[in-house]
Amino acid sequence: MRPVAVTGLGVVSPFGTGVKAYWNGLSAGVCAIRPATLVDTEGFRCRIAAEVPDGIGGSPRRSRADRLALAAAREALEDAGLSRDERVEAALVVGAVGGGMLEAEAWYWERFRGRRPASRLAPGATLPFAHVEALGNALGLEGPRETLVTACSSGAASLALAADLIADGVVTAALAGGVDALTRVCFMGFNALKLLSAEPCRPFDRDRRGMSIGEGAAFVVLEDLERARAREARIYAALAGHGMTTDAYHVTSPHPEGEGMVRAMKAALARGRIAPAAVGYANAHGTATPQNDRIEARAIRAVFGAERLLISSTKSMIGHTMAAAGALEAVATVLTLVHEVVPPTAGLDTPDPDVAFDCVPRVAREAAVEYAISNSFGFGGQNVTLLFGRA
């Protein structure tokens, strides 16, 4: 099995376009969760979200999600320095859920009100698999193309599948990531489930009241390590291992003991042949719902034991970006290794006594970490853990 290197990063986040804007916001502990403008929030308890600022660019014939994905994917490919010829055989794996639903919703409401819809979006562009076609055709990626829909772990699962394609020798390079734009059905659905907080979310805080919704896209270029070294590419980190499990305990609730979470983390360590003691940081799923935070902390403790592990939730700054979350958090984890700085958990004032870890409250922490994990856990018990190591 071939070792896998991370050689390119690309991000569009609520902080703006680009990896630099993303890391500057995270490392400064800035909260980008503000009053929502993309959806009608009248009558809802929660009226906030973490939206990508204006200026994405791209054709109006593409969905907002497609445009987010293209901007992040282009940055990742350019960052990796892959030529057009090198892209031809590269794989493309995209984690997605919402597709072009934002535009489909707008079209429906116009028709419902008896107006002629202004959208020029093709019907197929509303589906999750539309992203992989849009990116592959626009960027000249002619290798295997895959779309993964595993709820909130979709972005992380895409990196895991891409790493498998490289490790098994199917391809030598892959572009992988996740994307989701804010949609009415997502915003209204989570409001209906009473999972959204009226104020910016506060993961791991004793007084947290729920999650915040966000949007964005993140992509990474993964390569066979020997190939990356041969072409003298910049290597950010190694994707040393991953674990994917399904516990199917409940449609929305996690297993009370985090059984599937535990197996995902152990599988990532076993695949990378890394001892738990070697891991110094966990970018937590950290949604800020009382149940999820406590169960994830319980699962992490079951794997890593003592409370020495640093944990933080970047959702405290950019909200839960759905299918994009695992990819955005993977990039944050890689940058933590590169910069030797652990991003904070913003808004954490009073730590939950049931979460017996240092959750890096409010202010980033300098820390030279050799290995770090990124956890992504989706509805239905779809669990993914990514293990990254220093370059």
N, C-alpha and C positions, 0 to 999 in steps of 0.2 A: 504494500500500500504506500503510495507516494505522499510525502508531507506537503501541506498546502500553505501557501503564503498569501498574505493580504498585501496587494501592491497598488491599489487605487481606492479612493474614497470620494463619494459625492453625496451632497445633502441639500434638500430644501426643507426648511423647518419654520416654525413660528417666529424664529429669529431672523429669517430672511433666506436668501439663496447663498449657498456655499458652505463648505466645511469650516472656514475661518469664522464666519458669523455664528455658526452653531456652537463651536467650541468656546468662543468668547462669551456667549450667553450662558452656557452651562457652567463654565469655570467661575463666572462672576456671580452665579446664583440668582440670575434674573428670572423672574416669573413672567412668561409671555401669555398668560391666561387672562383674557380681557372680555368685555361685552361682545357677544357674537353679532356678526353682520351678515353672514351668508345664509342664515336661516331665520325664519320668523320665530321669535322667542316669546311673543305675547301670550300671557296666561300660564307660562311655565315657572316652576319654582327656581330652576336653574336657567340663567340667561347669559352664561359666559361660555367661552371656548377659546382654544389656542389656535388661531387661524394664521395661515401663511400670509404675510403682507403682500400688497399689490405689487405688480412688476414681474410676474412670472414669465410673461411673454408667450409666444407660440401662437399657432393658428386657432381662430375661433371655431374651426371645424373639429378641433380636438377637445375632448373633455378636460375639465380642470385637473382631474387626476392624471390623465395622460401627460399634460403639460408639466405637472410636478415631477412625474417620473422621468420624462425626457431631460429636464434640466439637471436632475441629480445624476442620471446615468451618464450624460455627456461629461459632467465634471469628473466622475469616477474613471471613465475611459481615458480622458485627457490626462488626468493625474497619474494614471498607470503608464502612460506613454505607449499604448498599444497602437500600432499602425493599422491602416485599413486592411492590409493583407493579413495581419495577425488576428484581426477581429473575425475574419471570414469563418473560421472553424470553431470560434468560441461559443460556449453554451450560454443560454440566457434563461434565468430562472426568476420568476416574479411572484411574490406573495401579494395577494389582492383579495378584497372582499366586495367593496362598494362599486368598483368599476366607474362608469359614467352616470351613476345614479343621481347625482346632483342635477345634471341636465335633464335626465328623464323625469325627475320630479317637477322641474320647472315647466317642461312640455305638458305634463299631465294637468298642472294647475291652470295653465293657459287654456287648454281645451275645456276643462271643467267650467271655466268662467265664460266660455263661448267666444274666446278670442283665437286668432290664428297664431300658433306657436312660432316664436322667432328662431328657435334652435335649428341649426344646420347639422346637428350631430347625426351620424348614421346609426340606425337602430342597434347594430352589433357593437358599437362603441360603448354601450351602456353596461356590457357584461364584463366580469373580471378578466376573462382571457383576452380582452381587447388590448390590454397594456402590452402583453408580450409580442403581439403582432405589430403594434405601433412602434415599440422600441426596436425590435429586430429589423424591421424594414427601414427605419430611419437611420439606424446606426451601423448597418451592414453586418449584423450578427447572424450567420447562417448555419450555426451548429444546432444542437438540440435545443428546443424551446419548451419550457414547462411553466405552467401556472399552478400555484399551490393555494388552496383555500382551506386554511385550518384556523379560522377565526382570528383571535388576537395574537396567535403565534405564527401567523403566515409569513411575516418577514424573516423571522429567525429560521423557520423551516426551509425557506428558499436557500439560505446560506448553507444549511446542512446538506440539502440535496446537491447543490453545486459542488460542495467539498467532496461528496461521494463520487460524483462524475469524474473529478480530477484524481482522487485517490485510487479509483479503480481503472484509471488509464483511458477512459472514454474520450476525454478532452484534456488539453493542457492548460486551458484558461476558461474562465466563466465570469459573466456579469450577473450578480445576484442581489436581490433587495426586495423592498416592499413599498407599497404606496396606498394611500387612502386620502380622499378629500372628504371634508365635512359634508354630511347629508342630513336631510330632514328626518328620514326614517331612523337613522342612527341616533340623532339628538332626541327625537321624540320617544324612541324606544327605551333608551336608558333613563329618560325622565319618567316614563311609565313604570319602569322597574324600580323607581325610587333609589337609583344608584348614584345620581349626580348631586354634587354639592353646589349650593348656591354661591359659595365663595371658592376661590382657587383651592384645589385639593392639597391636603397635607399628609402625605404618606407617613405612616409609623407614629403619628402624633396621637396622643391619648384622646384628644377631642376631635379627631377627624370625622367628617360627615359624608364622605363619598368621593367619587372620582370626578375628573374634568375631562371633557372631550377635546381632542386635537386633530390636526391633519398634517400631512407632510409626505416626504419620500426620502429614502436613502438607498444607495447602491454601493457595493464594493466589487472590486476586481479581485478574483481569487486565481492563483496560478500554481502550477507544479513548482515546488521550491527550486529544484535544479534548473528548470527553464528560466525562472525569474533571476537566479544568480547569473546564469549564462548571458542574459541580455542586460545585466547590470542594472536591474530595476531597483527602485527604492522599495524596501520591504518594511512595512509598518509593524507587522506582527505575524505570528503563525496562528492559523486556526487549528489548534492542536487536537481538538476532539469535540464531539457533540453527542447529545442524547435526545431521543424522541420517544415519548411514551403516550399512551392514551389510557386513562383510568375509567372514563365513561361513568363516573359516579352519579352525576346529575347534569341536567341540561345547562344550568348556569352556575351552580355551587361547586366549589372544589371539594375533593375528598377531605374529611375533617382532620386526617393525619397527614395530608399531603402525600399520599402514597405514590401517585404518579410523578409528582415533583421530585421526590426522593430518588426514584428510579432513573429519572432523566438526568439528574446531577451525577449520580453514580456512574451511569453509562458514559457520560462525557469524560469523566475522570479515567474510567477504565480504557476507553478508546484512545485517550492521549497518554495512557500509562503514567499518570500524574497522581501523586499522593495528595489527599485533602490538605495536608499541612503546607503544601507548596502554593496554595491559592491564597492570595491576600485581599482580594476585593470581589464583591458580587454586585453587579448592576441588577437590582431586584426588579421583578415584575411590578411590585409596589404600586397598586392601583389606588390606595387610600380608602378602600372599603374595609370596615373593621374586621370582617371575617377573612378576607383574602390576605391582608397584611400579616395577621397572626398565624395563619396556617402556613404561609410561605416562610416566615421566620422559624416556625417549628420544624419545617422540612429542612431548611438550611442547617439548623442546629443538629438535626439527626445525621447529616452527612459530614459536617465540618466540626462538630463538637463544640469546643470552647468558643467564647464570645470574642476571640481575637480578630475575627474577620471584619473588615470594613464593609458596610453596606450602604448604598444610597439609591434613591429613586429619581431618575431624571424626569419622570412623569410629573413631578412636583413643579416643573418649569414649563414643560411643553404639552402637558396633558397626555391622555391616552390616545395615541394616533392610530389605533386599530391595527389594520394589516401592516402598516408601516412601523409599528412600535418596535418589533423585534430587530428590524434592520437599523433603525435610528439608534437604538440602545446598543447594538453591536458596534456601531461606529463610535459611540461614546466610550465604550469599553476599550476599544483599540486605542483611542486618543488618551485614555487614562494611562495606559502602558507607555505610550510614546512621551507624554509630557510629565509623567510621574506626578500627576495631580488627580485626586479623586474628586469628582464633582459632588456638590452637596445635595442634601434633601432640603429644598427650599420650604420655608414656612413651618419647619419642625421646631416647635417651642417646648412642648412637654412630651418627652418620649413615652410611648406606651410601655408600662412595666412588663407586659407580656412579650415584648420584642427585645430580647436580651442581647442586643448588639449595638455597636457604635454606628449609628446611621448618619454620621457626618452632618449634623444640623447646621443649616443656613450658609456656612462658609466652607469653601473648598479646602482640601487637606493635601499637603505635599506628602507623597508616599511612593517609594520605589517598589513596585509590585512586579513579581516575576510572572505570575499567572493570575488571570481573572476570569470570572464567568459572567454570562448574561442570561438571565432567566426570562422566558416568555411563556405564559400559561393562558390558553384560550378556553372559551366556553366549551362544555362537553368534555373537559379533562384532556385537552390537547396540549401537551407539555413539551417544551423544547429548551434545552440548555446548551449554550455555546461556550466552549473553553478556548481562550486566547492566551498565547504566551509571547513573551518579549521576542523581538526579531533576533 
